[in-house]
Amino acid sequence: MKETGKINYVEMPSRDIEVTKRFFGDVFEWSFVDYGSEYVAIENAGLDGGFFKSEHVAKASSGSVLIVLYSADLDATLNKVKLSGGTIVQDIFSFPGGRRFHFSDPNGNEYAVWSEPNA
């Protein structure tokens, strides 16, 4: 349900929309709806959003918002990220409440994946 003041949609940059679709489809099983050659909406991602064509990248080190995804099997997800062309920016580490790792997609955008401590 849409509510005033609640996060409703997130848009992320993509240097190559087709590469982005392939990567997130392979790793996280997202699906996509194309809106021309420079925009694609994401489906089955837990939050509505999309990717827009841009030569810019989003990295936490440059002050960008960090999108954090969830995984019930962190090690398996890390392996899928690597096998699908992602780069591990920070290997699995523990934090209060769980474990996580950071990766960049094939376009250079940084994301994180977390899991509960015993998952």
ROMARKOL-94007 format. One line per 3 residues: for each residue y, x, z of N, C-alpha, C. Coordinates in nm, 4 decimals. Atoms other than C-alpha are relative to their C-alpha. Example, Ala and Ser with C-alpha at 12.3 -4.5 7.8 and 13.67 -1.06 7.14 Angstrom:
<nodes>
-0.1190,0.0890,0.0000,-0.4500,1.2300,0.7800,0.1200,0.0900,0.0000 | -0.1190,-0.0820,-0.0060,-0.1060,1.3670,0.7140,0.1090,-0.0770,0.0730
</nodes>
This chain:
<nodes>
-0.1189,0.0840,0.0000,0.0000,0.0000,0.0000,0.1244,0.0879,0.0000 | -0.1235,-0.0764,0.0074,0.3392,0.1347,-0.0936,0.0931,-0.0432,0.1121 | -0.0928,0.0284,-0.1088,0.5818,0.1629,0.1982,0.1247,0.0862,-0.0166
-0.1256,-0.0720,0.0064,0.9449,0.2638,0.2043,-0.0059,0.1233,0.0899 | -0.0064,-0.1234,-0.0768,0.9860,0.6241,0.3170,-0.1302,0.0767,0.0088 | 0.1296,-0.0682,-0.0043,0.6170,0.7196,0.2714,-0.0209,0.0791,-0.1285
0.0293,-0.0795,0.1196,0.5019,0.9930,0.0343,-0.0909,-0.0815,-0.0902 | 0.0692,0.0873,0.0933,0.3828,0.8120,-0.2748,-0.0569,0.0746,-0.1195 | 0.0359,-0.0654,0.1257,0.3514,1.0621,-0.5594,0.0421,0.1454,0.0080
-0.0347,-0.1415,0.0014,0.3513,1.4371,-0.6098,-0.0153,0.0526,-0.1431 | 0.0055,-0.0583,0.1337,0.4257,1.6281,-0.9315,0.0008,0.1520,0.0111 | 0.0164,-0.1447,-0.0051,0.3231,1.9875,-0.9932,0.0194,0.0595,-0.1393
-0.0197,-0.0630,0.1292,0.4120,2.2338,-1.2691,-0.1319,0.0477,-0.0607 | 0.1166,-0.0512,0.0718,0.1626,2.3433,-1.5336,0.0462,0.0712,-0.1266 | -0.0325,-0.0732,0.1232,0.2048,2.6123,-1.7970,-0.0830,-0.0517,-0.1168
0.0920,0.0468,0.1036,-0.0939,2.4709,-1.9894,-0.0735,-0.1224,0.0539 | 0.0553,0.1256,-0.0497,-0.1842,2.1058,-1.9330,-0.1512,-0.0071,-0.0198 | 0.1447,0.0071,0.0265,-0.5310,2.1347,-2.0933,-0.0789,0.0904,0.0945
0.0651,-0.0910,-0.0945,-0.6241,2.4354,-1.8771,-0.0005,-0.0626,0.1393 | -0.0114,0.0662,-0.1302,-0.5020,2.2453,-1.5691,-0.1024,-0.1120,0.0123 | 0.0960,0.1106,-0.0032,-0.7124,1.9390,-1.6558,-0.1429,0.0521,0.0131
0.1354,-0.0566,-0.0043,-1.0236,2.1484,-1.7143,-0.0301,0.0572,0.1392 | 0.0210,-0.0639,-0.1293,-0.9816,2.3477,-1.3898,-0.0189,-0.1035,0.1110 | 0.0080,0.0969,-0.1095,-0.9146,2.0538,-1.1541,-0.1115,-0.1022,-0.0225
0.1145,0.0859,0.0282,-1.1741,1.8390,-1.3291,-0.1299,0.0673,0.0408 | 0.1223,-0.0748,-0.0340,-1.4403,2.1091,-1.2883,-0.0145,0.0217,0.1501 | 0.0088,-0.0367,-0.1422,-1.3572,2.2090,-0.9305,-0.0002,-0.1221,0.0912
-0.0189,0.1109,-0.0931,-1.2487,1.8809,-0.7700,-0.0376,-0.1371,-0.0565 | 0.0432,0.1236,0.0660,-1.3754,1.6177,-1.0184,0.1123,-0.1019,-0.0151 | -0.1118,0.0885,0.0268,-1.0292,1.4770,-1.0781,-0.0113,-0.0516,-0.1435
-0.0125,0.0507,0.1360,-0.9683,1.2601,-1.3830,0.1482,-0.0133,-0.0319 | -0.1384,-0.0106,0.0451,-0.6510,1.2356,-1.5882,0.0353,-0.1075,-0.1010 | -0.0551,0.0904,0.1000,-0.4336,1.0033,-1.7932,0.1156,0.0736,-0.0665
-0.1037,-0.0714,0.0748,-0.2269,1.1728,-2.0647,0.1174,-0.0919,-0.0307 | -0.1236,0.0660,0.0393,0.1343,1.0682,-2.1170,0.0762,0.0963,-0.0891 | -0.0582,-0.0953,0.0931,0.2240,1.2743,-2.4204,-0.0572,0.1391,0.0235
0.0513,-0.1372,-0.0081,0.1751,1.6494,-2.4532,0.0547,0.0789,0.1187 | -0.0642,-0.0754,-0.1076,0.3913,1.7474,-2.1557,-0.0133,-0.0636,0.1379 | 0.0204,0.0611,-0.1313,0.2695,1.5208,-1.8741,-0.1383,-0.0626,0.0068
0.1288,0.0632,-0.0243,-0.0623,1.4131,-1.7289,-0.0033,-0.0492,0.1447 | 0.0158,0.0552,-0.1343,-0.1232,1.1839,-1.4319,-0.1403,0.0336,0.0502 | 0.1309,-0.0278,-0.0589,-0.4062,1.2627,-1.1917,-0.0541,-0.1264,0.0654
0.0693,0.1101,-0.0665,-0.6605,1.0136,-1.0663,-0.1130,0.0585,0.0821 | 0.1120,-0.0424,-0.0847,-0.9279,1.0421,-0.7975,0.0319,0.1288,0.0754 | -0.0414,-0.1213,-0.0691,-0.7282,1.3100,-0.6142,0.0432,-0.0261,0.1444
-0.0383,0.0321,-0.1370,-0.6542,1.1284,-0.2869,0.1449,-0.0405,0.0152 | -0.1416,0.0351,0.0014,-0.2831,1.0923,-0.3647,0.0407,-0.0084,-0.1458 | -0.0458,0.0105,0.1386,-0.1191,0.9758,-0.6858,0.0912,0.1167,-0.0331
-0.0854,-0.1100,0.0415,0.0523,1.2448,-0.8841,-0.0226,0.0360,-0.1442 | 0.0143,-0.0456,0.1365,0.0699,1.4419,-1.2028,0.0438,0.1439,-0.0161 | -0.0414,-0.1348,0.0388,0.1321,1.7710,-1.3773,0.0980,-0.0118,-0.1159
-0.0984,-0.0027,0.1069,0.4375,1.8371,-1.5916,0.0037,0.1396,-0.0614 | -0.0069,-0.1272,0.0725,0.4737,2.1102,-1.8538,0.1187,0.0798,0.0504 | -0.1055,-0.0855,-0.0525,0.6713,2.3999,-1.7068,-0.0475,0.1444,-0.0001
0.0331,-0.1427,-0.0100,0.6795,2.7783,-1.7220,0.0145,0.0502,0.1435 | -0.0138,-0.0373,-0.1404,0.7597,2.7834,-1.3483,-0.1328,-0.0187,0.0723 | 0.1191,0.0168,-0.0827,0.4917,2.8175,-1.0810,0.0426,-0.0293,0.1440
-0.0243,0.0335,-0.1404,0.4693,2.6898,-0.7239,-0.0820,0.0934,0.0880 | 0.0659,-0.0919,-0.0924,0.3910,2.9528,-0.4597,0.0655,-0.0119,0.1363 | -0.0529,0.0102,-0.1358,0.4276,2.9292,-0.0839,0.0930,0.1169,0.0318
-0.0815,-0.1180,-0.0288,0.5705,3.2819,-0.0765,0.1423,-0.0103,-0.0542 | -0.1352,0.0187,0.0529,0.8679,3.1654,-0.2829,0.0656,-0.1262,0.0563 | -0.0593,0.1144,-0.0665,0.9311,2.8656,-0.0580,-0.0452,-0.1347,-0.0521
0.0495,0.1260,0.0542,0.7389,2.6032,-0.2531,-0.0810,-0.0767,0.1037 | 0.0898,0.0833,-0.0794,0.5629,2.3139,-0.0852,-0.1430,0.0409,-0.0338 | 0.1394,-0.0362,0.0212,0.1934,2.3949,-0.0398,-0.0851,-0.1256,0.0032
0.0934,0.1108,0.0062,-0.0552,2.1305,-0.1517,-0.1300,0.0474,0.0638 | 0.1225,-0.0370,-0.0716,-0.3556,2.1429,0.0861,-0.1044,-0.1084,-0.0252 | 0.1108,0.0897,0.0306,-0.6824,1.9862,-0.0285,-0.1062,0.0114,0.1087
0.1076,-0.0012,-0.0989,-0.9852,1.9013,0.1870,-0.1342,0.0254,-0.0694 | 0.1373,-0.0180,0.0481,-1.3468,2.0118,0.1402,-0.0966,-0.0110,0.1171 | 0.1055,0.0072,-0.1012,-1.6582,1.9210,0.3384,-0.0851,0.1262,-0.0018
0.0761,-0.1245,0.0128,-1.8133,2.2503,0.2137,0.0934,0.1073,-0.0560 | -0.1043,-0.0953,0.0385,-1.5462,2.5213,0.2083,-0.0544,0.1141,-0.0850 | 0.0572,-0.1112,0.0764,-1.7742,2.8014,0.0845,-0.0339,-0.0411,-0.1426
0.0341,0.0480,0.1344,-1.9004,2.5939,-0.2093,0.1260,-0.0217,-0.0834 | -0.1247,0.0219,0.0734,-1.5449,2.4968,-0.3041,0.0632,0.1318,-0.0400 | -0.0536,-0.1317,0.0336,-1.4291,2.8594,-0.2895,-0.0739,0.0568,-0.1215
0.0774,-0.0499,0.1140,-1.7116,2.9530,-0.5277,0.0336,-0.0752,-0.1284 | -0.0369,0.0781,0.1182,-1.6236,2.6669,-0.7669,0.1370,0.0417,-0.0524 | -0.1330,-0.0454,0.0413,-1.2601,2.7808,-0.7690,-0.0119,0.1294,-0.0796
0.0164,-0.1292,0.0690,-1.3652,3.1351,-0.8654,-0.0700,-0.0168,-0.1348 | 0.0762,0.0194,0.1234,-1.6194,3.0212,-1.1267,0.0794,-0.0737,-0.1069 | -0.0789,0.0790,0.0947,-1.3623,2.7904,-1.2879,0.1293,0.0679,-0.0422
-0.1168,-0.0751,0.0459,-1.0952,3.0589,-1.3339,0.1145,0.0091,0.0984 | -0.1022,-0.0142,-0.1019,-0.8975,3.0319,-1.0111,-0.0060,0.1376,0.0640 | -0.0072,-0.1288,-0.0687,-0.7903,3.3354,-0.8091,0.0181,-0.0250,0.1488
-0.0121,0.0142,-0.1443,-0.8413,3.3607,-0.4344,0.1182,0.0838,0.0462 | -0.1208,-0.0658,-0.0480,-0.5019,3.4462,-0.2839,-0.0189,0.0459,0.1439 | 0.0313,-0.0346,-0.1384,-0.6205,3.4449,0.0783,-0.1391,-0.0548,0.0291
0.1385,0.0388,-0.0248,-0.9902,3.4414,0.1678,-0.0089,-0.0922,0.1216 | 0.0206,0.0943,-0.1102,-1.1354,3.1967,0.4220,0.0410,0.0627,0.1327 | -0.0427,-0.0434,-0.1333,-0.9718,3.2274,0.7632,0.0005,-0.1210,0.0925
-0.0018,0.1068,-0.1003,-0.9785,3.0260,1.0842,0.1424,-0.0247,0.0465 | -0.1272,0.0387,-0.0601,-0.6818,2.8388,1.2259,-0.0318,-0.1098,0.1010 | 0.0288,0.1070,-0.0960,-0.6531,2.5928,1.5154,-0.0310,-0.1308,-0.0744
0.0386,0.1245,0.0656,-0.8421,2.2882,1.3910,-0.0900,0.0165,-0.1196 | 0.0875,-0.0142,0.1156,-1.0440,2.4417,1.1108,0.0019,0.1360,-0.0647 | 0.0009,-0.1206,0.0835,-1.0830,2.6977,0.8363,0.0622,-0.0363,-0.1343
-0.0563,0.0264,0.1319,-0.9089,2.7357,0.5013,0.0100,0.1264,-0.0822 | -0.0321,-0.1103,0.0900,-0.8410,2.9533,0.2000,0.1105,-0.0455,-0.0943 | -0.1044,0.0286,0.0978,-0.5584,2.9775,-0.0527,-0.0463,0.0534,-0.1351
0.0339,-0.0443,0.1352,-0.6028,3.0045,-0.4288,0.1142,-0.0325,-0.0946 | -0.0908,0.0394,0.1071,-0.3986,3.0000,-0.7436,-0.0857,-0.0519,-0.1150 | 0.0695,0.0551,0.1158,-0.5046,2.7883,-1.0382,0.0229,0.0936,-0.1192
-0.0184,-0.0905,0.1153,-0.5289,2.9480,-1.3856,0.1433,0.0102,-0.0504 | -0.1412,-0.0056,0.0386,-0.1568,2.8714,-1.4338,0.0855,0.0776,0.0982 | -0.0737,-0.0782,-0.0984,-0.0541,3.0648,-1.1209,0.0568,-0.0790,0.1162
-0.0481,0.0815,-0.1113,0.0242,2.7732,-0.8858,-0.0910,0.0164,0.1203 | 0.0768,-0.0205,-0.1222,-0.0855,2.8190,-0.5246,-0.0331,-0.1324,0.0681 | 0.0504,0.1142,-0.0760,-0.2922,2.5628,-0.3328,-0.0819,0.0547,0.1160
0.0900,-0.0379,-0.1085,-0.4996,2.5683,-0.0143,-0.1083,-0.1068,0.0111 | 0.1095,0.0926,-0.0282,-0.8306,2.4080,0.0808,-0.0414,0.0233,0.1440 | 0.0380,-0.0137,-0.1405,-0.9272,2.3370,0.4427,-0.1251,-0.0832,0.0297
0.1173,0.0727,-0.0482,-1.2292,2.2130,0.6333,-0.0023,0.0067,0.1523 | 0.0155,-0.0052,-0.1453,-1.3218,2.1341,0.9942,-0.0677,0.1291,0.0404 | 0.0526,-0.1299,-0.0446,-1.4330,2.4322,1.2064,-0.1485,0.0201,-0.0271
0.1451,-0.0164,0.0142,-1.8070,2.3658,1.1759,-0.0541,-0.0458,-0.1341 | 0.0451,0.0497,0.1298,-1.8186,2.2383,0.8187,-0.0350,0.1144,-0.0930
</nodes>
